[in-house]
Amino acid sequence: MSALREVTGRRWPAWLGELGLVAALFLAYKAGRILTAGHADVATANAAKVWHLERLLHLPSELAVQNALVDWHWLLLAANHYYAYVHFPATAVTLIWLYMRRPGLYLRTRRILALLTATAFAAQMWFPLAPPRLTPGTGLLDTGTLYGPAVYGPPDTDALSNQYAAMPSLHVGWAVVVAGALFAATRNRWRWLWFAHPLITLLVVVGTGNHYWLDAIVAVALLALVAIPVLGLGTLRQAVAATRPQTRRYALRVLAVAVAGVAVVVAMRGRVPDPGDVIAVLADADVRWLAVAVLVQFLSQVAFARQQRALLTALDVVISRGSALAITYTRSAISMVLPAGAAMSAAFALRQYRRRGASVSVAATVMVLSGLASIIGLAVLYAGTAGLHTILVLALAAATLTGLFVLLRGRSFAWQPTWRWAGRALDQLRGIIAEARSVRARHWAVTITYAVLNWLADLCCLIAVAHACGLPLSAFQLATAYLAVQVVRQIPVTPGGIGLIEASLLAGLVAAGAPYASATAVVLGYRLISFWLVLPAGLLAYLRLNRTADPAVVAV
């Protein structure tokens, strides 16, 4: 396997190390499920809440799928055999084939499976869940025990598996990974049929009473979370080579993340409400307000895309609305999950703008001016909730920035520095200032307007989730907590501010007088819509951009 040896850089037989690694992953899979066993009462209570939440969301009944299988006895037996004998063998055969024929794709697939399994274990430990076949009131049967073949024994005596770890469904998650890997590895017109495997798996795990629909939805969301950094790191390696930290800086970043994690745990110790209470609040949430939250979060992404597009148009670069929105979603996903996400997101945007006809200086100018517009937009939003004194301070700061811009606009920068790196930086600054001079006032007005709308729509998403959960806080109180979190959000400790934003927002809502359970539900709902749902959308947008055969400028 010389190809895999070239990819991994190892000198010993590659197959030996891979065999040991896959065996270790399998043992970790089994051990993890056993270690997370127990909590039958909590798992059953959580199952009742999940079942109630699915009915509120108007998801199809799992019982209808099982009844359809029971009506066709041979189809029910086929589903039982598929559940028992396809999950592991299909994954193993796919890994072996990729290892032999597509070593680079094999490495990415292996990493995604490992990360998905690890995150699933964490979710199962935090939220034990009984499957529908073990939950009273669902009406679902244990088809494996009744008709065979039986995969599990009685839950109380089963020492080889954890039957109270239904969420997320690794059957569905692994099936999607297998189908995606085979789709990427083949090049014929029928390769879309690989996705029949996860579709059949979904119907099988639901019809046999082993999983809820939400188990599959959570699995796909986690898959999007772990797939973006794995795929992004491989594809964007050249574009972000200059942004990779040195070993010492990387170690400091890891240490900072660990310290931040400990700080969050200490700060929230004894204050985290019971997960059942949070689920109860979410289950009673107003679906209409949640739909409004999803809509305004989409409008927030649209506003940011229009903000970028307005600057590109001002600098004579034409880009379609669809491409601008796809770049925005991809940038958001990259910045949320990758280390040094902001830098990698900027590098991705620069490359996309270059593909559409922008020069290096124009692309860099758009990034700088867009960042400045976002700061101004956030300041305008902050001024709307602040007093006169704050508004005057912001006005003074804006006047200072304007005067500095005018001053720089009139300078020729004839001074040449001695240091080479300073000279390159000054050349880039000259180029940015030269391009910025061509941006007219009306384009600036449009850009800043979209920047304000971007922040405002994101704030409205939080307000809508709060209304859905019945949080007893005013819009002003929510805006104050939201704006305070934006300060924390700018500290690049964790990708996407994971952990820090949740803890900060929860602390702000509780300090404003919100109950812990309701505030936690609002934070989870807001982050689900503004963070987790953006990840699969960003992944789809990323695939769309990479499948574009002609990178030329698209006229609108």
Number of C-alpha atoms within 10 A of each C-alpha: 12 13 15 21 15 13 11 13 11 12 9 9 12 18 15 9 12 15 12 11 13 15 12 12 17 15 12 16 17 14 15 20 20 17 12 21 21 17 16 17 13 16 24 20 17 22 26 17 19 23 22 16 19 17 13 14 13 10 13 11 15 24 18 13 17 22 15 13 21 17 10 10 12 11 13 23 19 14 21 23 17 16 23 17 12 15 17 15 11 15 16 14 12 19 23 16 13 20 22 14 15 18 22 16 19 21 18 17 24 19 16 23 20 18 18 24 25 15 16 26 22 12 17 22 19 11 22 27 30 29 25 28 20 22 20 13 10 17 13 23 20 18 22 23 14 9 12 14 17 15 13 17 14 9 15 10 9 13 13 13 21 23 26 26 28 25 26 30 25 23 22 27 27 24 26 23 23 24 23 17 20 23 17 13 15 12 10 8 7 9 15 15 11 18 18 13 17 21 14 16 24 23 18 25 25 25 29 27 24 24 27 26 21 18 25 24 16 20 24 21 19 22 25 24 26 21 24 23 21 18 17 18 18 12 12 16 13 11 16 18 11 11 14 14 13 9 9 9 11 14 12 12 18 15 13 15 19 14 13 16 17 12 14 16 15 11 14 14 9 8 12 14 16 11 16 16 17 19 20 19 21 25 21 14 23 19 17 13 18 22 16 17 28 21 15 23 27 20 18 25 24 22 24 24 23 22 27 24 23 26 25 22 13 20 21 14 19 19 21 14 16 14 18 22 22 24 24 24 26 28 23 22 30 29 21 25 24 22 22 22 22 20 17 25 22 20 22 20 22 22 16 18 25 19 14 18 17 21 14 15 21 24 24 23 24 26 20 15 19 22 14 14 22 22 15 18 22 21 18 20 19 19 18 14 15 12 10 11 10 15 17 12 12 17 15 12 12 14 12 12 12 12 12 11 14 12 10 15 14 9 10 8 11 6 8 11 11 8 8 10 10 12 14 12 11 16 15 16 17 18 16 21 18 16 18 21 12 12 18 12 10 11 18 18 13 14 26 24 19 24 30 23 22 26 23 20 22 22 22 20 29 26 26 25 30 28 21 24 24 17 21 16 17 13 16 12 17 21 20 17 20 21 19 15 20 15 10 15 17 11 12 16 23 24 19 24 19 17 17 22 20 18 19 21 24 25 20 20 25 18 13 16 13 17 15 20 23 25 27 28 28 29 21 19 24 25 19 15 22 22 21 20 17 24 28 22 17 23 23 16 22 22 13 14 16 11 10 9 7 9 15 12 15 13 8 8
